[in-house]
Amino acid sequence: MMHKQGFYEKYIKRPQDFICASFALIVLSPMMIILAIIVKIKLGSPVIFIQDRPGKDGKVFKLYKFRSMTDAKDKNGKILPDKDRLPTFGQKLRSTSLDELPELINIWKGDMAIVGPRPLLVQYMERYSPHQARRHEVRPGFTGLAQVRGRNSISWEEKFDWDVQYVDHITFLGDWKIIIETIKTVLKHEGISAVGEATMSEFMGSAVRDDK
């Protein structure tokens, strides 16, 4: 199924994202400066975590987040698992989603949207089924339908199904409903991690390789 842009997505969504991101960066800049100082003290440098992520049409961009994990290694110099590198401060950053505030820069630049499928790892691209790969038909988002339908507490397959459902139903009211529900989810600290995981287990690929 080919994605078709409606009036809102084609003419309003991007300007709206730019205006909202610009306003948020101005208003939240004092908080972001304070957070940067605390991250520097608690976790060290670099304060900003930068990683390649695939965006619209699979185009790779640099994602910005506040550092939330240490670089702790075992006696052999091998990096420790996430759960062993995620201190209490880092957990609080993630539970409040404050670590994601630098993504406002990505939204301002046009790499991302406020609402859309979350940008995942580059190596996942080759593991998607054709159905799941449709999540890259739009800009990735700061939040999305999957984030308000369970976040990291639901399976990868469920998350991707919600992502594709969003791609096929992008509306002004739908976006603002997701934004409001995201605020509620963050305040309740819901779906921060998968069961038995510090964050979310790695996506190893779909058992279903054919389009739905």
Secondary structure, 3 states (H helix, E strand, C coil): CCCCCCHHHHHHHHHHHHHHHHHHHHHHHHHHHHHHHHHHHHHCCCCEEEEEEECHHHCEEEEEEECCCCCCECCCCCECCHHHHCCHHHHHHHHCCHHHCCHHHHHHHCCCEEECCCCCCHHHHHHCCHHHHHHHHCCCEEECCCCCCCHHHCCHHHHHHHHHHHHCCCCHHHHHHHHHHHHHHHHHCCCCCCCCCCCCCCCCCCCCCCCC
